[in-house]
Structures are given as C-alpha cells and as structure tokens.
Amino acid sequence: MINIGLIGCGRISKNHFEAIAQQQDAQCIACCDIIEERAREGAGNYKIPFWTTNYEEMLQNPDIDLISICTPSGLHPQHGIQAAQYGKHVLTEKPMACRLAEADELIKACDEAGVKLFVVLQNRLNPSIQLVRRAFEEGRFGRIYMINSNVFWTRPQDYYDMASWRGTWKYDGGAFMNQASHYVDMVQWFGGPIEEVKSFTATLARNIEAEDTGSAIIRFQSGAIGSINVTMLTYPKNLEGSITILGEKGTVRVGGKAMNQIEKWEFADQQDY
C-alpha cells in the first residue's frame, strides 16, 4: 500500500483526492494547506485521518511514501525538493516549475535522494492520444513534417481574481506555462528534441502580469516544423484544444475542447484500428 500525503487543498486537489480513492494499492493518509479551512475540509470530505497547515509536520510522518503536490505552479519545485529531502517520492501537478533552473534543481534533489519524480501529464493517457501514439511508434506517419497545436480557451478576469498567484510570472507562469502545458508536452512528445523556438506573446485583455495570448514556432532537430497557438480570450467559452500531425504517410488531427476527439485519421496503409 502506497501512503500519500497531499499538499495544496485548492481547486485541482479534488482530482487527486478522487483518483487516489479509486486505487486499491494507494491511500491518502494526510493533507496540508496553509488555509486551515481548506485542509480540514479536504480531510473531512475524503476521510483522511490527518490534516495540518504545517508542511514540515506532514513530511515528518514516517508512514508517508509519496507527496502529491497541488500548490500554485511556482511552488512545485520548493515543495518537491522538501519532500525529496525527507525521502518521499514526488508526484507534482504540471508544470513541474515555472523556470528551467528550478526544474533542474528539483530533478537533482530527487536524484540525490534516490526518490522518484513524476509530473502529471494525463493527456498522454487519453484513449485518442494513445491510439495516435501507437500509430506513431509503428512508423505509420513516416517522416513527420509538421505538428500544430491550438489551445483556444477562455479564462475571464474573475478566474484570475480568485487567487492572487494566478496570472503572475512567479507563481503561475502565464498561458503557455499553465493552461497550455499539456499541449506543449504533446508537441514535444511527438516532435522530439527541439532545435529552435521563436515566439510572440502578449497580455491583450486580462489585468495580469503574464501573457494571456501567444504563438510559438518550433524547429525540431529532425527538421520538422511545429507551432503552438494559445489564448485565454476565446469568446464566449473554451473552443478548441487540439494537435495536428502531418507526416509523409499519414495525417491525424485530435481535437475537441481537450484533445479528446479524433477528427482526422488517414494513413497510406490500412490497419484494424
């Protein structure tokens, strides 16, 4: 049985609490939040025997094997490093950090402590994406020419106003780092190592520090070209979360609002899937 402690009982923690509760070989035995009411409520709702507002206190529990990190993005490295120093495995929400140096520090801390580090990138497990990955690994695309991803979502001003860390460089990282991180991951997963990136970003409408809109153009080491287009200003609600892969022998587009619907599937060869 894997005993889990969770830090950060805010919006995303519900997904973690519920996912853990569905596992037969894992259980959440402690939770922590600097806001006492949230910690108490999380423990009560999910029948967790211990809650605290003191992270160090939770880390000192020798029965905890793994820490699930659900705090603001900019705190993920700090909380992960602390967990590793106590010999706990680390499961962190995306992104693992808002700055590359801090991501490297987290990796180093986990390596030195001999613990495992896992970043939540659950879209890789979407049935539609798993099917595309199978075709990719079987070489059905041939040479990849272009990969495009669009994240046309909406986050109104009151979303950012709900928490002071949202929309900040230090703790949020912006639309690319926060909302679009799954799509950045997906483009890299299929495109491979990156040679060069160019981008334009802007804060066009929201009263925030970081960007609400941007476009990036990518040149992969393979020679393929990629692009990622992101905005949190779509009217009136989320419109699209997609990835399109154009290859020598195949074309696939997975769309919907969150990469969950195959809209185009065509290959030179014929397979039974």
Secondary structure, 3 states (H helix, E strand, C coil): CEEEEEECCCCCHHHHHHHHHCCCCEEEEEEECCCHHHHHHHHHHCCCCCEECCHHHHHCCCCCCEEEECCCHHHHHHHHHHHHHCCCEEEECCCCCCCHHHHHHHHHHHHHHCCCEEECCHHHHCHHHHHHHHHHHCCCCCCEEEEEEEEECECCHHHHHCCCCCCCCCCCCCCCCCCCHHHHHHHHHHHCCEEEEEEEEECCCCCCCCCCEEEEEEEECCCCEEEEEEECECCCCCCEEEEEEEECCEEEEEECCCCCEEEEEEECCCCCC
